[in-house]
Structure formats: C-alpha cells, structure tokens
Amino acid sequence: MKRLLWLAAAALLAPAAELRFALHDEPKTLDPMMTSDESEETLRYLTEGVLIRINRLTQLPEGELATSWKIAKDSKSIVFQLRQSVTFPDGSPFTSTDVVQTFQRLLDPALHAPIADSFKTDKGVVQVSAKAKYTVVAEFPAPTGGIERMFDQVAIVSAKAHQRPAPGLGPFLISGRTPGGGIVVKRNPAYWKHDAGKIPLPRIDSIRLDIEQNRDLELLRFRRGEVQLIDKLTPDLYERLAAEVPGAAVDAGPTLESEFLWFNQAPQAPLPESKKVWFRSTAFRRAISKAIQRADLCRVVYRGHAIPAAGPVSPANKLWFKDGLLPEPFDPAASLKLLESDGFRMQAGSLRDKQGNAVEFSVITNGGNKARERMAAMIQQDLKTVGVRVNIVTLDLPSLIERMTRTLNYEACLLGLMNIDPDPSELMNVLLSSASNHPWNPSEKTPATPWEAEIDRLMLAQAATADFKLRKKEFDRVQEILAAQSPIVYLLHPNALSAVSPQLSGVKATAFFPHTFWDIEHIAINAKSGRAKAAGR
C-alpha cells in the first residue's frame, strides 16, 4: 500500500491518485491492539505509527516514531528518543505520555490483546515509563533477546483521544467504511514523513480497500486495471496471470507463513468424549500427520509454489529454523502401526477405536479460500487410506473465529498463520498455553500437559535472554517438542505470490508480510501507464 508523489509537475501523476486493492475478509475490529487476522493487520499497517519498523527487504530495524534507541548492556531495557514535532490528526502533540499510556492499555489483562503475549517473560512483563517529554524507557524483568524488534507491531495511540480506536500516526486515516463493501483510507495530513526532496509522503491520496472474497473476480478486476495490487495470489491465479501478463506476477519465494491442521483439545469443548480422547492422543495426532502427503499438497494445490513444513518455522528463516528438522514423511503403514499401538483397529476399511466407534471428524476452514478447500479435499482422500472419514465444513471467517475462540464448537481446523517477524518471540501469542490464540486449547489457566508446560518455560526463557546461542538452543527444543507431540500438524510454507500493476512504481515485493505494500509511502501511481497497459494489452 504505497502513495503517490505529488510534485509540482502534477501532470506526471494520475488525476485521482487512489490505489485500489482488496481485503479478502471483513475486519472484525478497527482497534490496532486487537488485530488477529490479515485484513485487520493490513489496516493497522496503513493507519498506525510504531516506534521502530522492521524493513521487510533488509529485515533490519529502522526508526519511525523513535529517532534512535539504545539497548542496555544487560539487554534488560531499551531507551527511545522520540521524534519531535509529530502531531496526531486532531492536532495534539505526540509525546512520551502517549507511548506510556499505549503500553498501559496494551498490557491490561482485561483487554486480552494478542500482541501483549510478546512482552511477557517467565519473570514478568515490561514496564514502560517516561523519562522526559521525548524520552521513554522500556524495562524488562530479565534480559530480552531481539528487544528492539518487538516494537514493530505496537501501534502508538493518543493518550488524549476520547474515542477508541482513535485516528493514529500512520500515513493514512480511515475516512469511510461500508460493511461488506469496503474501507477507504485517505492521506493523513498530519503525517510526518517527507521524501529526499522534502515532498510530503505518502505519494498516494487514498486507498480503496474492497472486500472481495472471490479471487477470480479480483484477478479479473486486476486485468481491467480496476485493482492495482494483489498482495496474495492463489497459485492457480498466479500461473494464469504469469501466462497472460508477463511481468505482473511476482514470486518472492518461501514465506514465514505456514498452513496447518489442528485438533480441538479444549476440555470444555462441546464434543463427544470419545473424540476428545482421540485428539488428546499423541499417537493419534502423529498418525494423522504421517498419513498426509505434504509434497502433493505443494505440487497440486500450490503448483510448486510452496515447500513442505516440518514445524512453525520456515527454512526461509535461516536464523531460527532448526537444522535437520524434516517434514513428517508420508507413510500410511507407519500411520496404521501407530494407531494400532494406541488401541485403534481397522475393520472392513474403517478405523475404529477401543470402544468400536468409527473414527470420523469434521475439519472447518474458511470458505472462499480455494487453496485451503483443495487441501482439505486432498487430506480427506489421504486419511481415507487409513480408514478415517473426514467431513469438510467451510465457514465465513467471522463464524470460523467464533467457533475457534468462543464456542469451541468444532473438531479440527485447517488454517494458516501469518508470521511478520522471524524472531521466535513472534510466536508467543500462539505457543504459550495461556495465550488466547493458543490454537488447540486457548487461554489455559495452567498448562494442560507437561510438554505444554515445557514449551511455556522454553519460550519465556528464550525471551528473557540476549544470548543468541542460548535462545537458539531453547527454541530448537521447542521445535523438537512440537514435532514430537504434533498438537499442530504443520503442512506447508507457501511462497509469496503477488500481482503488481504496471501503473505502479516503487513496489518492492518481499517474502515477508506485507509482501507488496510494506513501503506504502513510496509507492506511486503513474498516469502514463493506462488501464490498457495494466491489463497487458
């Protein structure tokens, strides 16, 4: 999501400098502290300001609302010098008070902010205080690794604003919203950034974010020039566009993201007790994992634009991926042997448990996501070979989230995780047993199993030291436990496939989210590249 350059030579620009692209789901919240899916994260990225931004191309931290920072030698604190003369859209000045109150709200246990888990260690949580009008210190109870990277996702909100959420310090402001129709964001007139020529940024006047779940229609609109960016293309549409409009389709390589399956292990879930017993069985989960052909999912569903997954960390994350960890091999015979060791028996082509119950479960996934629907269908066929019957249930995303987090009325779920930063602390809000986004058993008051307690200990410990070798050792062990216990059956890591119109300049596609609009301020719309060029004609 980038903007248009408005030089005095305005004739070089489109008369209406509006970028258009689509969100694939309706955002459930506009509160930047409560973002939990891709659409919400997109809006947060466009409209909110942060102290430090991780450059998606170099993966290095860069100053934003903080002009500089200094990490203590013991890695237990970081001192920020804030940018002066920055104002919120209502004209109130940005100061250390806003940063302090942002963290007070973020870390309020009653809020249950997903990102708050990243600021927890086994010895407590961060304490943020103002040392001067433009000086803030964040103090951790223990040495903390990758301390500066943690602030990339914390939107700084106004301490004076009465409404929540309030207009932020990002390049755009939300100016209109039509439920089911879309969202319009317009240039923030108070935005502090300028380019090298002292021209105010962003370069684009506005962005229209349509809600478009039909990916074929999205591609049709791209060909017509009605949409200029597609941040995530499905593999089939990528292949189609690459053949029709050379240069418009971009494959930036394997992402940090993962697609996976998990079983509902929440004790309070409204499921038959027999199924709860299956889902809590490590042998059952490992057997299901062994019966899935990951290579076929990558080859057929993703047209080769994906790699099989061994765990939550993509091999593209060269710093933190555990060397030697391999994806679970496809082995139906080994799968059946594991199941038999746990009391399951094959009878007339159907797998049955100790009580004689036929092994059958439903998998929910989000409707309209063709890749996931196809993966579900292939998994359904794979598991049939070991006598397991799978029923596929597609839901709109709000209904899916409702079942996952509130009613817990589901058996298994096929979904994906969008990792933004390579650091393992990014996974705190998923892997900690107390986290609300802990997939298989959210918000556990105490760890339900010894191995979950061990993951908790390791994740909190790695976050409480700046010693990279120690962090690596502890996080390697987390990856080993996840592979051994399989609470999540990791399937694959998709490549970053996107579409970029010739109408745009300044787009630098990367493998890390956001793939195309991470440098939104410098994207421009070029008037001379008309609709026909964008459509490849």
N, C-alpha and C positions, 0 to 999 in steps of 0.2 A: 504494500500500500504506500505509494510514494506520491510526491507532489510536483506541481508544475512550476517551472521557472518563469517568474513574471518580470522580465527585463523590460526596459523602456521600449525595446523592439518587440512590442506585443504581437506584431504580425507573425512572429515565429511560432506563436502558440495557438492552440485551439481556442476559439472564442469562448466556449464554455468549458473550462478546464476541470471537467468532472471525470474521475476514474470510476469504472464500474466493474465490480466482480461480485461473486455470490458467496453467501454463507449457506452451508448445507443443512443447518438446523436452526430453529428459532432459539435465541439466547433465553435462558430461564431467568437470568439476573443481569442487571447492569452494575451491580456492586463489584468493583475491581478486586475486593478482598475475597470474594466468594466464587471466583471463576473456577470451573471444574470441567469445562469441555472446550473444544476447539473454537466454536463460534464466540463464546464468552472471552476466550483468550485473545482472539483477533481484535475484538472491541477494546479490550484492556490495552493491547499493544498500540492501538491507534490513538487512544484518547488520554492515556495516563503517562505521567512522568515518573522516572525512577532515579535513584541516586547514581547507580552505575549500570551501564548497559554492556552486555556481552556482545561483541561484534560477531555476527553469525558467519562471517567469512574467515576471520582470523582466529576466532574463539578466544580472543583476548578481551579483558575488561577495559572499558572506556568511560571517562567521566561524563555524566549527564547533569543532574541537578547538584551533584558534588563535583567541584572543580578538581579536587585532589583528595587523597585519603592516605592514612599511614597506619600500618598494622604493627601492633606492639611486638617486641621480640619474642614474647612468650605466646604469641598468637591468641591471646585471650581478649583482645579489644581492638577496635578499629576506630580511628578518629576521622571524621569527614569535615572538610571545609566546603561550605555550601556556596552555590552560585548566588551572587548578589544581583539586585535589580530585576529579579524574576517576580512576576505577579500572577495571581490566579485570574481567571476570566472576570471575576467580579471586582478586580482592581486591588484586592488585598495582597500585601507583600508575602512572598514565600520566605519563611524563616525556620529556625530550628524548632520552634513551637509546633509547627505542622508535622515535622518528622517525628517528634516525641509522641504527639497525640495519635499519629498514624499507627505507631507500634503499640501504643496502649490499647487501641481498638483491635488491631490485628491479633494480639496475644490474649485478648479477653477469652477465657474458656467458654463463656456463654455464646460466643459468636461461631465457634467451630470453623474457623477459616482454614481451608485446606493447606494453604502455604505456611501456616503457623507451625506445622509439624517440622519444617526445615530448621526452625530456630530452637528446637529442643535438643538437649543433650542428656546424658544419664545423670548429670549433676544440676540440672535446672534449665531455665530459659534465659534468653538475652535480656539485658536491661539497657534501655536507651534513654539518654539524658542530654540536656542542652548545657554546653559549657560557655556559650556566648551566643549572640544573635545569629551568627552564621557558623557555629561550630557545634557538632554533635558527636557524641561518643557512644558506641555500642559495646557493651561489656558482656562477655560470655563467662559462665561459671567455670569453664575449662578451656584449654587450648582448642582451637577450632580450625579444621582444615578447609581451604578454599573459602575463607571467610568473606572476601570481597564479592565473590560470585553469587552469594546468597541474596544480594540486594537487587539483582536484575529484575526480579518479579514482584517487588513490593511497590505498589502504586502509592505515591505520596498524596494524601488527601488534605484538604483545607481544615484547619482547626476552627475556623470561624464560620464555615458554612452550616446552615441550619438543616438543609435537606441532605438526605443520604439515598443514593450516591450523589455527590456534587460534581460539577464540572472540574476536570483535572488539569494537569500541567502538560499534557501531551500535545502533539501537533494538531489534533482535531477535536472538535466538540460535537456531541450528538445534538442534531438540530431537528430531527424528526423520526418518528417510528410508527409503522403501521403493522399491527400484529398479523403475522403470516405474510406480510407483503415486503417488508424490508426496513432498513435503517439508513438514514442519511447522516453523514458527519461532514462538518464544514471546518475550514481552516480556523484554527484558534488565533484570533487577532492579537492575543497576548503572548503567543509562543516566542520563546527567547532566542531560538536558533537563527543564524544567518549563514549563507554560504561564503566561500572565499572572497567573493566580490561584494560582500556586505548586503546581498539581496536577502530579504526575509524568506525564511522557509516556513512551511513546506511549499513546494512548487505547484501543487495541485490545489485548486479551490475547494473541491469537495469530493467525497467518495460516496457512491450509492451502493449499498450492500443489499442485494436482493436475497430473499430466502428462496433458494432453489434446490430442491431435493432431487429433481430429475436431471441426472448427469448428462444424458443425451441432449436434452434441451439446452443445458448450459453450454455444451460444445457447439450446438447449432448457433446459439447467440454469439459465441466467440467468433465463429466463421463469418457471421454477419457484421462483426465489428461492434456489436451492442455490449459486449463484455471484453475487457482488455487483459484480464488476468484470470488464470485458474491456478490457485496455489497447490491444489492436489488433483491430479488427473487419475482416473482409474486406468489400469494397464491397457484395457482394450481401446479406450478412447485415446490414450497416448499413441498407440500403434496407428490408429486411424488418422489422427492429426499429423503424425510424422510423415505419413504417406501423402497426405493431401496438401499440407502447408509446410514445406521444408523450412527448418529453422525456428518454427514456432513452438515445437515440442522440445522440452528440456528434461534430460535425465541427469540429476546431480549426484547419483549414486546412493548407496545404502544409507538410511537414516538411523537416528537413535530410537525411532519408534518401533513398537512391536505389536503384533496381533496374537491374541492368546485366548484360551478357554479355561474357565474355572468352574468348580462345583460349589454350591451353596452349603457351607458348613455351620451356618449360624444356628445355635441351639433353639432359638425362638422362631425359626422359620416354620411356616405352616405346611410342612411336608410330612409324608408318611415316615414313620420311624425306620422302616427298612431302608429307605433311600438315604436317610441321614447316616446310617451305618455304612453304606457303600461309600458315600462321599468323604467320610472321615478316615477311610482306609487308605493308607499309603500305597498298598499293593494294588488296590483298585485304580487309583489315580495314575500310578506308573504304568499299569497295564493299558489303560486308555491311551496314554501318551505313546506307548510303543506301537499301538495299532493305527496310528495316523501317519500317512505318507506326506511328510513336510515337503520333500523335493517335488512331489506332484502339485502341491498347492502353489509352490513358487513357479513351476513351469506352466501349469494350466491356467490358474486363476490370475497370476501376475505376469504371464507371458515372459518369464525370465527376469523381470524387474523386481526381484526380491531374493533374499537368502534365508535358508532355514535358521531357526533360532534355537540356541541352547539355554537361554535364560533371559533375564530382563535387559542385559547389556549387549548392544550390538557390537560385532567386531569392528565396526566403523569407529567405535570409541576405543581407540588404541591404548589409551592411558589406563582404563579401568576394566577392560574385558579380561577375564581370567584365561590365560593361555592354557591350551589343552582341553578346555571345556567344549564338548561336542554335542550337537543336537541329538536327541534320543533317536536311535536308529529304528527304522520301520521293521518290525519283527513280530508278526501275528503269532508265531509259535511261542515266542518268549512271553508275549502278552497272555496267552492262554495258560501257560505254565504258572505265571504269577497269580492269575485269577484262581486257578486250582489250589494253589498254596493258601489262598485266603478263604477256601470253602465253596467257591463257585464251581458249577458243573455245567457242561454242555449237554442239553437234551433235545434231540430232534432239531438241531440247528439253532436252538435258543439257549442263551446263557441264563442260568438260574442260580439264586443264592442259596444259602444253607437251609432256609425255610421254604424253598421251592418257588419263590417269587421270580417271575420273569424280569430280567434286567432291561428296563426301559426308562428313558428320561427325556425331558424336553430341553432344548437349547434355545434361549432367547437371544436375539440380536436385533440391531436397528434396521428396520425396513427401509428400502431405498438405497442401501449400501450394497451394490451388486457384488463387490468382491467378497464381502462377508457372507452374503446369501449363497454365493457359489462355494465358498469354503465350507459353510455349514452343510451343503448338499454333498460335498466330497467326503467330509468327515462322517456323515450319515452312512455313505456307502462303505467307507473303510471299517467302521465299527460293526457293520453288518457281518463282516467276515469273522468276527469273534463272538457272534451271537447277540450283540447288543442292538436294541432298537432305539433309534433316535428320532424324536419329533422336533421339527423346526418351527419356531414361533417368531414371527417378525413383528416388531412394535415400533411406534414412533418414539423418538429419543426421550421426550418427557416421561412417557409411560415406562420406558426401559429404566430410566434413572429412578423413578418412583419405586419400582419393584426392587432395584438393587439396594437402595439406601433407606427406604421407609417400610414398605410392607414385607420385604424379603420373600415375596411370593414368586419364587422361580426355583428351578433345579440346577441348571447350568447356564452359563452366559458366554457368548463369543463377542469379544470387543477388542479395542486397541488402546494403547497408552501412548500419549504424545509427550515424549521427553524433550525438554527445552535446553537443558544444560547437561554436559557429560558427567558432572560431578555426582558421586553416589548419594550425596545428601538430597539431591533432587527426588530420590525415591522414598524419602522418609514418609511422605503422606500416603504411600501405598503399602510399604513393608512394615511399618510399625503396627503392632497389633491394636493399639489404641486409636489409630487413625480412622477417621470417618470414611476414607476411601480405601480402606483395607478390604480387598475385594471379597474374599471368601468368608469373612466373618467381621464385619465392620464394628468399630468402636468397642473393642473388647475392654472390659474393666481391668482384667488381668489376663495375661496370655493363656490361651486355652490348652496349649500343648508345650512341652519342654523345648521343642525345636523352634516354636514361635518366640518363646522367651529368649532363646539364644540369638535369634535374629535381632530381636529388640536390643539385646545387650551389645551385639556387634555393631549395629547401625548407630546406636548412640555413642559407642566408644570411638568409632571411626570419625564421627563428627566432633569429637572432643579432643582431637589432637591435630597438630600441624605436621606431624611426622609422616611423610608420604609413604614410606616403606611399611610403617605400622598400619596406616589406613588401608593400603593395598592388601596387606595380609588379612585384615579383618573383613574387608569387602569381598575378597576372593572366597573366604569361608562362607559368607552369606550366599554367594552364587552356588557354592557346593551344596549347601543345605537346601536351597530351592530346587536344585536338580535332583537331589535325593528324595525329597518329600513331595515334589510336584503339586503344591497347592494351586499353582497356576501352570497349565500346560502351554508353554511358550511354543508358538508355531513358526513365525517368520518375522523378518525385518524388511519392510517394503522400501523400495527406492523412492527418492524424491522426484516425482514426475509432475511437471507443471507446464502451463501454456502461457506464453508471453507474446502479446501482440506487437507487430512492427510499429504500431502507433506510439509505443512507449520507448523511452530511453532511461538509462540509469538503473535498470533492473539487474541485480546480481544474484542469480539463483544459487542456493546452497542446499546442503543435505539437512540443515537444521531449521526447525520451525522458528519464525515464519520463513518459508522457503523463498518467496519472491518479494515480499514487501517489508523485510526486516529493516531496510534503509529507506523507509517511505518518504522521508523528507526530500530525497534527491531524485525521486522518480518524476519524470516529466512526460507530458503528452505533446507529441509533435504534430502540428497542424498539417504538414505536407504529406504525412503518411495517412492517407484517407482510408475510408471504410473498405474500399476495394482491395487495397494492399493488405489490410489486416485479414481479409478473407482469403488471401492467397491468389487473387486474380489480378 
